[in-house]
Amino acid sequence: MNILLLGQGGREHALAYKLQQSPHCSKLFTAPGNAGTAQCSINVDMAADDFDAIKKFCVSEKIEMVVVGPEDPLVKGVYDFFKNDKALKDIMVIGPSQQGALLEGSKAFAKTFMMKNGIPTASYKEFTAENFTQGVGYIKQHEMPVVLKADGLAAGKGVVICQHPIEAIAEFELMVQQQKFGDASKKVVIEQFLTGIELSVFVLTDGVNYVILPEAKDYKRIGEGDTGLNTGGMGAVSPVPFADDAFMQKVKEKVIIPTIEGIKKENIEYKGFVFIGLIKVEDEPYVIEYNCRMGDPETEVVMPRLKNDLVELFTKTAQQKLNEVTIETDSRHAVTMMAVSDGYPGSYEKGKIISFPSDVSEDSLIFHAGTKQVDDQVVTNGGRVLAVTSYGDSVTDCVNKSKQVLEQIDYDGIYYRRDIGYEFM
């Protein structure tokens, strides 16, 4: 089978690594890819949301499956583009329809969906420029802290936690009236702040059936001890020690089943991942957000623990036969640690030459994120540069192995958190 994977980050390298292991994978292409995906697939110089170029490529290369990594093409309707085109409609596309992608593309849509389907989440209200004054009044009487979320996609930066009404009103004005996040913040969701510990749950659904993949916990803050600015993710652990069988049963009954039933009830075409961002509040799960694709860096810790053939899994998804699948998981722990550019998540320079160790233990994997091949050298090409994932008997064991590899990787300004999984060590 010829497969096209869309995207260029660490998530896509982890997916490419897993896809190319399948005997069902004849040729794997990644568009646009990075220096890591080039090691296990053929990179194609093509944007992940350039639908016309993607169509031409799929026809010329006889592509039979398209796996969509990032959210942008999904929110822009890549699934619908394929299904509505005579030349492309028989190609399996792993990702939801444009309507399904609204679970991530619109915070207001997601909150309405949760309320309709009785899924536990924080209380909220939504506001635009038209009812801005009411929004200010709502903030003034709201318990602090309060959470403000841009309704649309804002590259993971559209969520602000405010500690004081004056701060919240100023932020609300910036978002709605001064378009701090562009069109994404034309509508703002103001919601209750929940106190607890977070985790990510990953479901693969064919729109009727579903399977649950290994869960993970990621670390968003740039500084050790969860301090400093938010990032796209500095690392992840799997399994999550506090997500025991009893808690995961609650997640299944109160969150996953109602989510899949809601998708069915609303006739949403959905053949792909549902990433559920959860918070555990006094032993109860609440949904913080949905994403319509796998997370990053969680994919880099989840895929190594998944023992199933990923091409088979995606084929069953496309055929609506996930009821025939049993997920098999590596019993070992895994920890991913992300190395970033100096200055990230603020401004940073690209083009720094990366040196890698000549030999890496079979217990560790290096996944490229923001990298680029220039002649015979690999250089930095993003804020999050690469991830090291290690297997082990405990979180501490995994962290130590990942650190050993990272200590042998070098580029100007390399930085990584050394305390990923600290609360479980």
C-alpha positions, 0 to 999 in steps of 0.5 A: 500500500502506498501511504501519504502522511501529512505534516512535519513535526515530531508527531509525524516522525513518530507516526512515520516510524510506526507506519513503515514497520508494517508489512502492508506499507509498500511506499511511505511519503511524508509532506513536507516532513523533516530530517527525521521522516526522511530516514523512514519515508520519502519527503515531498516538498508540499504543504500539508494544506495545499489540497490541489498539490496533494490531489495531483501527488495522490493520483500520480503516485497511486496513493491508497491511504492518507494519514493527516497529522496536524489539525489545520488540514482537518479544520480546512476540510481535507477529508471532505475534499477527498470524499467529494472528488471522483479521483480521490474518493476511494482513498482511505483518509485517516482524520475526521470530516470538517464538521468533526474537526470543529471539536478542535476548531471551535471551542464553543462548538466543543462546549455545546457538544459536551453539554448536549451529551452530558460530558463533564466539563467546566461551566462556561459562557461565550462572548463576541464583540456584539455582547462585549459589555455583558462579557465584562459584567460576567468576568466581574462577578466570576470567581477567580482564577478564570480561563479565557479561550479563543474560540478558533485555532491559535497554534496552542496559544489561545488559552489564558488563565487570569488571576484577577478581574482587572487582568481578565477584562484587559485580556478579554478586550485584547482578544475580542476587540484588538484581535490578539489571536486574529479571527480565532478570538472573534469569539471567546469562551470564558470558563470556570478554572478547574484544579486538579492534575491533567492527562491526555486520553487517545481514542481512535474511532471509525464513527461507530466503534472505537479503541483506546490507545495508551494514555499520556501526561504532557508537560507544557511549561518551559521551566522545571517544576512546571514554571514559566511560559506555556509551550507546545509541550516539553515532554510526556510520560506513559502510562500515567501512574494516577490513571488506574483501572478504576479512574479509566473506567470512569473516563470510559463511561462518563467521557469516551462512550458519550463522545462517540455516541454524540458523534453518531447521534449528530451523524458526524463523519469521523474516522480518526483520532479523538484526543481528549484533554482531561483533568482529574478533579477529586477522582472525577474526570472533566474534559478540558478540550478535544483535539481532532488528531494526536498530540505532540509530544504525546505521539512520541511516547504513545506510538512506541508503546503501541504494539499493533500494526498501525496500517492495519489499525488505520485500514480497520478505521477506514472500513468501519471495522474497529470492533474487530481490533484489540489494542496491545500495549508494551507493558514498559514505561516510556518517557519523552523529553523534548529539546528546544531552541534557545529563546523558545517559546519566544523568538529563536534562531534557526539553522544551528548544526545538530550533532548526534551520538554515533550509537543509541541504545535500543531502549531509546528513540530520537524523533525529529521535530523542527529539523531540516537536512541541509547538504550532509548536515541536520540543522534546527528549523523550529522551536521544538527541535527533537524528542528522545523517548526511552523505555524503562521499568519506571519513570525514573529509569526512562528519564535517566536513559533519555537524559543520557542520549540528550547529553550526547546531542548538541547544537548551539543553545540546546535546552531541555527539561530534566524533570519530566515526570518529576511527580512520579519519581 
